[in-house]
Amino acid sequence: MKTQIPYSFLDLAIIGQDKSTTETLQDVLEVAQKAEQVGFTRLWFAEHHNMPHIASSATAVLIGYVAGGTNTIRVGSGGIMLPNHASLVIAEQFGTLDALYPDRIDLGIGRAPGTDQATAMALRRNDMHAVNHFPQQIQELKRYFKGDDQAKVRAFPGEGAKVPMWILGSSTDSAYLAAELGLPYAFASHFAPEQIMQAANIYRKNFVPSEHLDKPYFMPCVNAIVSDSLEESFRLATSFYQMFLGIIRNDRKPMQPPCDSMQGLWSEVEEYHVLQKTSLSFIGDKETVKQELQNFFTIVEPDEVMITTPIYHTDDRVKSIALFAEIMQSF
């Protein structure tokens, strides 16, 4: 029996060693085109700032680039960090994207800064307390999209745009908010796996039907690295592990090429912390990953699953998402 679970993709636009930003963004489009070809529902980009090896800071620009290079896949943000921006600007940007690519744009929004505190101050210099007004800012954004003939300030483009809004989160706070607003909920379990079940249960238990959604819609994001063999999959995953090791050490580097083993690169304590933060990772050949996904789906019962595939070489990444699609189509 075929699965009813749609599958989608989060691209962090990670710049690898010996790669330029231009080459990285060209690779992003190549991966997007492959994802579209093999049946992925949507492809999202995350807003990050002051990170020299992440190329997705101008998220709306990147969405437009990829939407223009594809035909059917939904393209959106996972997410826009709304307190970094005026709601009017986001309404205008995504209204413009919706006008260019009707019924293909998603707007996932979160409250975290997506950066360090000094950069957050630079982004929010007019309102350092914007994060405290996140729920009100969402309502303001919704009003801009809905439109009001009597309003003194209106979003053009933006007014009347049919851009689905999602709440993003990595803790239970966002679960309560998504439930209260009656919006679909995407959970960042690819780097914050600890609270996934608690967040999912809170969201479903407290969900209030809205004009946007009549029942809960939960989409966790996980890591997925698939290849022809277990050995090769874990070799490819060493680039991913090195990236998280750099985060733990506060030693950010471009994504490193895969190596034969992580032994000697991390201590036992570092290995524990990296594996804890990446525990929702599906790494292996098709048979192994399929079995692990079946167990995950049984426990979590997602309405959709999103994956990120942090692999160094683009050819390997493209192959991995194609194999993942084959798994999802084989249920």
ABEGO torsion letter per residue (X at the ends): XBBABBBBBBBAGBBBBGBBAAAAAAAAAAAAAAAAAAGBABBBBBBBBGBAABAAABAAAAAAAAAAABAABBBBBOBBBAAABBAAAAAAAAAAAAAABBGABBBBBBABAGBBAAAAAAAAAABAAAAAAAAAAAAAAAAAAAEBAABABBBOBGBGBBBBBBBBBABAAAAAAAAAAGBBBBBBAAABAAAAAAAAAAAAAABBBBAABABBBBBBBBBBBBBABAAAAAAAAAAAAAAAAAAAAGBBBBBBBBBABABGABBAAAAAAAAAAAABBBBEBAAAAAAAAAAAAAAAGBABBBBBBBBABAAAAAAAAAAAAAAAAAX
